[in-house]
């Protein structure tokens, strides 16, 4: 996630590839090709379960696994996929692609971690070096926003891709302050009890993952899109009410088989923490989520302009959520 650098460069590069490449077979009625801009993991079980449920209701979903959110967005633009998963604000605003977000899946959850031998609280990081995922990333935005909120200015910001890589660097002592995801935070606590302190972060509420598609696809495939969004909302509500349901989903639909049965306890703990944090979008986000995203991603440098002046309709199509909420109720 970068301001106009990484995302825009990737957008231009992949657009050129799409222009010269033979497209995938066009989707027919009842078909939905979903571009997943990451490798599915424990955090993807809710989404994968919702997709399986959509299949049970007659939507023929093909999941296309890509290793970058930008590639997923460009697959939508190039007609190689119908629905993408990510938060493509940069592409929508700066590249002007004709896509709209139509449902939030989950919100960001990152954890600033410091070596307790050197730092105890946010003010101790004034002028100090920290490591984040990438320039303009959500991890950088979290650190910058928290620094601003605590009246400090961070020193050098280094870019170290991979939460697991940053975790290992913290354990080895090559990093003293960084930011990791929930799984790697728990790993730090288990592998080095008492060595690290997780600094407090205010509830940001910005989108981590969301669904997006072209305006034409949303208009012409409303029935299929409605089914997918309804199942996302239902699985989010069921897991939030009882996090152990995530393991039931995994077993019923044979999700992430490579992880083995030993992953079930980690899955339960992950979704228990996710539920307590309110990270899953129970009603799909909408205008409120867009406002949080505008504020957050402007700090990240992904979108420009006064967040208060940005228009929801320029980034979102909330009509799908309106229909889903009318059917399922709002939570």
N, C-alpha and C positions, 0 to 999 in steps of 0.2 A: 504494500500500500504506500504509494508515494504521491507527492503533489502532482506535478505534471511529468515527472521524470520516468520512473519505472513503469507505472501503469500506462501512460500515454505512449511511451516507446513500444511497450509490448502490444498495445492496441494497434498501433500502426504496422508493426511487424507482422502480427498475426492476421491483420486484415489483408495484407498483401498475400499471405499464404492462402487464405480463404478464397481470394479472388482467382488464384491460379489452380486451386485444388478441385478435384471432382467432388461435388457435395454428396453427403449420405443420401440414401433414398428418402424422398419426402414422406412425411408422416401422413397417414390416412386418418379418416374419421375414427375416433376412439383410440388413436395412437398418441403417445406423448414421449418425446425423447428429452430426458432430463440430464443436463450437463452439470456434473458435480466437480467443483473447482478445487478438490482436495482429495486425499485418500481417506475413505471412510474409516472411522475409529469408534471408540466407545461413545464419544459425544454425538455420533451420527445415528444411534439406534432409534431415537424417536422419529427422525426423518425417514429412515429406511422402513420402519414399521408402518408409517403413514403411507408410503409408496406401496407396500404390500397390500394394505387395506384398500387402496385405490384400485389395485389390480383386481381384488375380490369383487369390487363394484363395477367391473367392466372396462376400466381404463387400461389399455395395453401399454405399460410403461417400459421403456428401455432406458437403463441408467448408463450414461457415458461418463467414465471416470477420467478426469483431467487433473493435472498436478498444479494448476494455477487458476485462480479466480478470474484473471484477465482472459485466459483462454476460454473459460466457460462463457464469459460475456460475449467474446467474439464469435463463439460457436452459435450463439443466439442470433447475432447480427448477420452472420453468413449463411443462416438457414441450415446449419448442421445439427442444431438442437432446437427444441421448442421452449423449454423452461430451464433457467439457470439458477444456481444456488450461490449466493455471495452477497455483496453490498456494493453494486457498481456505480456509486455516486460520481466518481471521476469521469467515467465513460459517458454517463448521461449528460453531465454538464459541459465538460471540456472537449469531448470528442463529438458530442451531439448525436449519439447513437439513438435510434428510435425504440428504446426499451423503457419499460416501467416496472418498478417494484410493486408487487401486489400482495405480499404477505411476509411478515417477519416471523422467523423461526425461533431465534434466540438472541439474547443480548450478550455483549462482551463481558468476559470474566477473566481478568488478568491480575496477577499478584506481584506487586513490587517486593523484592526480597533483598535484604542486606545482611552482610556478615556481621554478627553481633559483636565481634572483637573490635570493629572499627566504627559502626554506626548503630544508633538506637532508635532514632526517629527522623522524620522528614527534614527537620532543620539541620541535621548533621550532614545532609547531602548538598548543602549550599556550597557551590564551587567544585563539587566532586564529580568524578567520572562515573557514568552509568552505561549499561549496555542494553540495547533494545533489538527488536527483530530487524527493522529496516527503516530507512529514511521515509518519513511520512506514514509509517505504519500505525495501527491502533495502539501497539505497545508504546511507541514514541509519544503518541498523543496523550495516553494515560499519564506518562511520566511528566510531560510538559504541563498538562492541566493540573496535576497534583502539586507540582513545583509552584505554579502560579497561585494556587489556592493557599499554599503554606508560606507564601512570601519569600521564596528562595529562588536562586538561579542555578541551574545545574551547570557543571563544568563540561568537559568533553563528552559527547555522546557517541559511543561506538556502536557499530551495527554488526550484530552476530545472529545470523539466521538460524532458526530452530530452537524451540523452547528446551528440548532435551540437551542441545549443545550448550545452551546457557546454564542449564542446571549442572552439567558436568564441570563447566568452567568455574562455577561457584564452589562446587565441592573440592576442586583442585586448587582453589585459591587464586586463579588467574583473573577472576572477576570478584569484586567485593559488593557490587550493587547491580541488580538487573531486574528483569520482570519475566515471569513464567506463567504458564497456564495452570489449571487446577491439578491436573495429573502430576505435573512435575513439581508443583508446590508440595503435594503430599509425599512425593518421593524424597524431597529434601528433608522433610520432617522425619521421615522414617529412617533415612540413611545417615543423617547427622542431627540427632535430637539436640535442640538447644543451641545449635551453632548459628542458625539464621533467624531473623526476625522478619515477619511479613508486615509491611507498613500498611496502615489503613487507607482505603480508597473509598471515596464517596460513591454512592450508587449512580453510575453513569447512564445506564439504560440505552446505550447506543447499540445498533444492530451488529451482531456478529455474522449471522447468516440470515438471508431472506430469499424469497422466491422472486424471480423477475422474468419477463417475456416481452415480446414486441406487442405493441398496441393491437396490431392486426390479429395476432394469435389469441390474445385475450378476448377479443370481440368474436372471433370465429369459432372458438372452442370453449365457450363459457361453461357448458355442462361438465366437461372433463376437468377444467380448472376448478370449478366449484367443488367437485368431489375431492380433489387433492387437498384443497385448503380446509375443507371440513374435516378430513382425516388428520391433518396436521394439528388442527385445533383440538380434536378429540383426544389424540394421543398425548398432546402436551398436558391437557387437563387430567387425564388418567395417571400419568407419571407423576405429576405434581401432587396429586392426592395420595398416591401410593408408589413411591419410587421403585419398589420391588417389581412393579409391573414391567419395567424395562427389561428385566431378566426373562420374564414370561414372553415378551415380544421376541427377544433374541432366540429363545428356544423354539417358539412356535414357528417362526419364519426362517430359522436356521441362519441367522445373521452373524457375520464376522466369525465364521467357523474356525479360522486359523488361530484365534486367540485361545481356544480351548476352554474347558469348563471352569478352570481355575480363575478365569476372568470375571465370573459371575459376582463375586464379592466386591471386586473393584467397581463393577458396573453399578451395583446397588449403592455403594458409597458415593460414587460420582453423581448419580441422579438424586440421591438424598440431599447432597450439598447444593445441587442445581435447583432443586425444588425449594429449599430453604431460602435461596437467594432470589427466587422468583425470576429465574433467567429464561424459562421457556415462555413463549408468547401465547397466552391462553386465548386471546381474541385476535391474534394476527397483527397487532401493532396499529397500523393506520396512521392517521394524522398526528396522534401523540408521539408515535415512534419516529415519524418523520421529523418532528420538531427536535427531539433528542438527537437524532442523527445529524441534523443541520448544525447544531451547536458543537457536537463532538467532532465531526469530520472537517469542520472549518478549522479547528485547532490542529488537526492532522495535516492540513494543507491539501486535502482532497477536493474540497469545494471552495469556491470563492464567493464573496459577498457577505453582507450582513445576514446572519442566520434568520433574523426576524423578518427580513424582506424576501426570503426564498419562498417559492410557492410549492405547496405539496403536490399539486397536479403536474408540475414540471418533472417530478421524479417518481410519483406514485400513481397507481390506479386503485383507488380504494373501493371501487364498486363490487369487487369480488368479496371483500371482507364485509361489506354492507349486507350482501346476500347471505353469507355464512352466519353472521351474527343474528340476522333476522330469523334464521332457522334454528340455531343452537343456543342463542342467548349470549349475552356479554358477561365475561368474567374478568 
